């Protein structure tokens, strides 16, 4: 009979350090005298939906798994990586190994929850235990709620309660990296190539997982200026779990309150997604906003996508996104406001475009950001707030350094004229919103 092993299923937690589920899998293996098989599944249900075979996110995952595999093989261990539908991959897993327990960390979207419930049911059917833990956020689900047991829908009171909970039970690190010897001793399993899973190598250069302490200290004063290299670029690492949100919070809590608040916002949007899953199904958080009559002009949407609206700060942001897979957060707000307010195009169109392009795409944060910009979300910008791109430029890119970097022809005859007049667009959107939201 095959020796019993436990399985740790990597998802949005691609690291050895301070990984809660991995820690408990390895720690329990140490106590029980058995070993842990680490696995990863390239999910066909997700990947087969991608029309872009040069997807930087898939490349990011593949590069990260390759690095982890190299480190494991040096220890006489190996990752077991498969391409397929998770339920089918786990069926195969149970035939090839004698699985006693499956360990993993929580995910929060409706589709992810359905996937995990199916795998848990299969594990139990096969006689294995199924253990799952909080890892990708600091506080989750019902850990930060109102005194009456209901979830918060406004950020400020949520953040105040969050900080109170933090003060009462500051999270501890889980030193999973110290227990790697309890992985299964085995020959190196072959990782599928990008080509084998239907993708291509991209131009991706993974940003460092470290950050400049001075940069974090200056974050409040400098974070809104896109021409400055004043953000950590850690969002992609938080997205894929190559760094621990817990560790980052513990390290930065005393450096800068604004930066720390961004980690609270991240928890807030994941909490909202958990309690209000309808937002992941194409519905506004505030139902009335689904009554808005969007113009949805496809030609104008294409101009927005390509960075050819005639508004330089908007175009710079879109070109940065298309070229690099990244966009500065201040500019994300400007381009989202422009699409929904100036062009009166459904926020879901912008949400989908960002989901396709952003390297750090996160369902909870992306949906939260777009609904904030359109006014339809929880604690959103009021619908009558319409960012003026010219004023935003004067305030945050006065010397036009960011614009010149991404739109070098903006002051030449080659640059397109504005596709909409700000004042007219503002009047139009206010009228459309007022009509939809009237009592």
C-alpha positions, 0 to 999 in steps of 0.5 A: 500500500502506498504511504499516506501523504498530505497535499498542499494546494497552492493558489493565490499564495505562491510562496514558502514564507508565512503561508498559513495553510502550508504551515499547518500542512507541514507542521501536522506532517512533522507531528504525524511523521508523514510528508506533504506533496505541494501541488498547483493546478493551471485551471482550464476553466479559467485559462480557456476563457483567455483570448490572449495567449501572451498573457503576462499573468499566466507567465508570472505564475509560470515563472514563479512556479519554475523558481519554486520548483528549482528551489524544491528540486535542490532539496530532493522535493518537487511540485506536482503541477497539472493543467486541467479542470480542478475536479478532474485533476484531483480525481487523478491525484487520488488515484496516483497518491494515497491522500490523507489530507488536503490543505489550502487557503481561502479564496473569496469569489463565488466561482472559487467558492463553488470550486472549493466546495466541490473539491472538499466534497470529493476529498471527503468522499475519498476518505481524506480530511479537508483543511482550509485557512485564511491567508491572502487577507489580514481579516476576512468574512465576519472578523470585522463587522458591526456590533449588530452582526451585519457587514460594513458597507462604508469604509471609514467605520470599517477601517476604525473597527479593523484597527481596533481588531488589529490592536486586540489580536495583531496577527502572527507570522506562520514560519512555514519556510522553516518546515520545508524538509517535510515536503515529500521526498521524490523525483522531480515532476515535470512542469508543463511548459507555457506552450503545453497549456496554450500560452506564450512567453511574454515580455514580463519582468517580475518586479522585486518583492522588496520595497524601499523603506524611504519610499513607504515613509514618503508614500502620503506625499508622493503616491498621487504623482504618476511621473514619480517612482513613488509606489511599491509595485507590490500589488502584483505580489499581493495578488498572487501571494508571492508576498504575505499581506500579514508580513507586509502589514506588520513591517509597514504599520509604523512607517506610513498610515496611508500605506497601511490604509491601502491594506485595510482597503484591500481587506474591505473589498474582499469582505464586500465580495464575500458578503455581497457576491452579486457584485461579481455577477455583473450587478451594481452594489446599489441596485438603482444604478442598474437603471442607468441608460448607458450610451455604450458607444463602441467607437468611443470605447475603442478610443479609450482602450487605445489611449486616443481620446484626446485627453492626454492624462487619460490616454497616458494611463491607457497606453501605460496599461496596454504596454506594461500591464500596470497603471498608476492608481491615481490614473486608474481613478481618472480613466475610470471616471472618464469612461463612466462619466465623460463617455457614459459607458457602462462601468462593466465594460471598463471592469472587463478591460482592466480584468483582461489587461492588469497584471495585478488584476484582483476581482474584489479590488477591480470591481470595487474600484470601478463601482467606486468610480461610477458611483454604483458601489458601496461607499462610492464617489457621489455620482455628481463628482466628475473628474476634470482631466485637465485639473487632474493633470495640473494637480498631479502631472503639472510638468507633463512628465508622465504624459510625455512619457506615454503620449509623446505626440500629444502637443503635435498635429498627430494627436487626436482632438478630444472626443468629447467636451468636458462641460457638455459631457458633465451635463449629460452624465448628471442628467442621465444619472438623475433620471435613473436615480430619481425616487 
